[in-house]
């Protein structure tokens, strides 16, 4: 993880047993350091490194952030 990455965010305990919505898409990250023989899931978004967006920013931009 990049040094300037936001602090890790951990879920509320109640979120662990809560049904989650179906994922809109899947990401295949760190492909630059992955052997070529490892398959990429069909329709997966491929990223060579970690996503620039932190977990907090992702949740906020997708309307999934809970204060």
N, C-alpha and C positions, 0 to 999 in steps of 0.2 A: 504494500500500500504506500502511496507517495507520502513523504514526510509532511506535506502541507494539507493532507486529507483531514476532513472534519473528524471530530471524536466519534467513536463508535456509539451507536444508539441501540439500546436493548429494549425488547418489547415488554409491555405490561404482562404480568403472569396470566391475566384473564384473556389475553389475545392468543395464547397458545392453543386453547381449546375452542376458539371461535372459528366457524367455517370461513374460509377465505374465498374471494371471487376467483374465477378462472383467469389465469394469466393472459394478457392481451398478446404478448409475444415472449419469446425466449431469447436470452443473450448467451452467446458463446464467447467468453472473454479470455484474455491472455493467450490468444492464438499464436502470437509471435514466439512464445516459449513452449508451444505444444507440438509434439511430433505430428508430422503430416498424416500418418496412418490412423490417427484418432479421428473418427468421423464427426462432422458437424451435423447436429439434428436438422432435419428438413425445415425450412422457413425460419431458421434461427438467424438473428442479427449477429454478425461476426464483428468482434472488436479486437484489435491487435493487442491492446493493453487494458488496464482498468478504465472504466468509464470516468470521464471528467466530473460528472455529477455525483455528489455524495448521496448517501441514503436519505438524509433529511431533505435535501433539495428534490430528490426524485419523488418522495412521498408528497411533498407540497405541490410540485408541478403536475401531479396526477390526481390531486384532490383526495389523497388518502392520508393526509396528516391529521392527527388528533392531538389537541393540546391537553 
